[in-house]
């Protein structure tokens, strides 16, 4: 059977995430760490992978 035009017009690739949304997510992660008790200076010195790794297990964060 033939594939109809209605089904061929659909988008085949997913849209990429934008840079503004990525920056917003990263700032939200950093704010979340500060709210959990990590100092702002420590968070500023961390890269994004370290921030995400800390947020995976928030119960293990040392609160002083």
C-alpha positions in Angstrom: 0.0 0.0 0.0 1.0 3.6 -0.6 2.0 5.9 2.3 -0.3 8.9 2.2 0.9 12.5 2.1 -0.6 13.2 5.5 1.9 10.8 7.2 4.9 11.9 5.1 4.7 15.5 6.3 5.5 14.8 9.9 8.8 16.0 11.3 11.4 13.2 11.2 14.0 14.9 13.5 13.5 16.1 17.0 14.1 19.8 17.7 17.3 20.6 19.5 17.3 22.2 22.9 18.1 25.9 22.9 21.0 27.6 24.6 18.8 29.8 26.7 17.0 26.9 28.1 20.3 25.2 28.9 21.6 28.2 30.8 18.3 28.5 32.7 18.5 24.9 33.8 22.1 25.3 34.9 21.3 28.4 37.0 18.4 26.5 38.5 20.7 23.6 39.5 23.2 26.0 41.1 20.4 27.8 43.0 19.1 24.4 44.2 22.5 23.5 45.6 22.8 26.8 47.4 19.3 26.1 48.9 20.5 22.7 50.1 23.3 24.4 52.1 26.3 24.4 49.9 28.1 27.8 50.0 27.9 30.1 47.0 31.7 30.2 46.6 31.9 26.4 46.4 29.1 26.3 43.8 30.8 29.0 41.7 34.0 27.0 41.6 32.3 23.8 40.4 31.8 22.8 36.8 28.4 21.7 35.6 29.1 17.9 35.8 30.0 18.3 39.4 26.8 20.2 40.1 24.7 17.5 38.5 26.5 14.8 40.4 25.9 16.5 43.7 22.2 16.9 42.9 21.8 13.2 42.1 22.1 12.4 45.9 21.0 15.5 47.9 20.8 13.5 51.1 24.6 13.0 51.0 25.4 16.8 51.0 27.2 17.8 54.2 25.2 20.6 55.9 27.3 22.6 58.3 
